[in-house]
């Protein structure tokens, strides 16, 4: 009986218990006013993601955000530009290069804890994005007691805090950086766009009691391991793009993960390791290369588009 009471108290302290009658936990809407026939209409989330989904404004239907190319979710698993799902565990308290191209570089900071089997359970706590002369930080603040009403997302541009006005649909812009950030919910979820480059949807989520039980995370009441779940869309990538996620967008990329196993894992963490969140010293870094040539003068070609395709790439030039 004492154990049951302790577990109940732990769940109340650390995990977000939301009554089903509250709208928002199981519904989503289109946030783009350009799609007038769909804008603002609430949809029930699909059974596969009853608590977190998004709406495709073009077809006005909800979808599981972690089921599309460009997703980085949970412990962490990725869906590459080729549509193949794989895991990349990295190491806790280390940084790894997710995407590196000549005009954009994205690193991720991993948090986690040691499992009983000796490997790290890891989650993406923050990302550092370099583009032009700018540095953009998006991160989940560490919390012990999870509250749905508290915004645990921290955003910085060039070292200065970004304060997006409160309220779903509110925006913040930095014209000099071509950056626009819009709230997709009252708290913990934003969509940011760097014009002509990329779009990212970022959500802050905790490890739930059910996840901890099923996967054996053994999360304790001192830390809910708040982390990011991410969706990337790219407007323009070169054929040399690299990184854990970036390499999967190359037209000639062949996945090395074993698809026949229950947990296909992308190895070679050392190949993607970097020294800090805004470093470009990973072995596969391309950031800052000239757009016209690479090395001996081999032309760089590009795949470009408006971000409307499944891979976030619509055409080539």
Secondary structure as GFF3:
##gff-version 3
##sequence-region A 1 317
A	DSSP	alpha_helix	2	14	.	.	.	ID=ss1
A	DSSP	beta_strand	27	29	.	.	.	ID=ss2
A	DSSP	beta_strand	42	44	.	.	.	ID=ss3
A	DSSP	three_ten_helix	47	49	.	.	.	ID=ss4
A	DSSP	beta_strand	54	56	.	.	.	ID=ss5
A	DSSP	beta_strand	61	63	.	.	.	ID=ss6
A	DSSP	three_ten_helix	65	67	.	.	.	ID=ss7
A	DSSP	beta_strand	71	73	.	.	.	ID=ss8
A	DSSP	beta_strand	77	79	.	.	.	ID=ss9
A	DSSP	beta_strand	85	87	.	.	.	ID=ss10
A	DSSP	beta_strand	94	101	.	.	.	ID=ss11
A	DSSP	beta_strand	104	114	.	.	.	ID=ss12
A	DSSP	beta_strand	120	131	.	.	.	ID=ss13
A	DSSP	beta_strand	134	140	.	.	.	ID=ss14
A	DSSP	beta_strand	153	157	.	.	.	ID=ss15
A	DSSP	beta_strand	160	161	.	.	.	ID=ss16
A	DSSP	beta_strand	171	174	.	.	.	ID=ss17
A	DSSP	three_ten_helix	175	177	.	.	.	ID=ss18
A	DSSP	beta_strand	179	183	.	.	.	ID=ss19
A	DSSP	beta_strand	189	194	.	.	.	ID=ss20
A	DSSP	beta_strand	198	205	.	.	.	ID=ss21
A	DSSP	alpha_helix	209	215	.	.	.	ID=ss22
A	DSSP	beta_strand	227	234	.	.	.	ID=ss23
A	DSSP	beta_strand	236	238	.	.	.	ID=ss24
A	DSSP	three_ten_helix	246	249	.	.	.	ID=ss25
A	DSSP	alpha_helix	269	272	.	.	.	ID=ss26
A	DSSP	beta_strand	273	274	.	.	.	ID=ss27
A	DSSP	beta_strand	293	294	.	.	.	ID=ss28
A	DSSP	beta_strand	298	299	.	.	.	ID=ss29
A	DSSP	beta_strand	302	304	.	.	.	ID=ss30
A	DSSP	beta_strand	315	316	.	.	.	ID=ss31
###
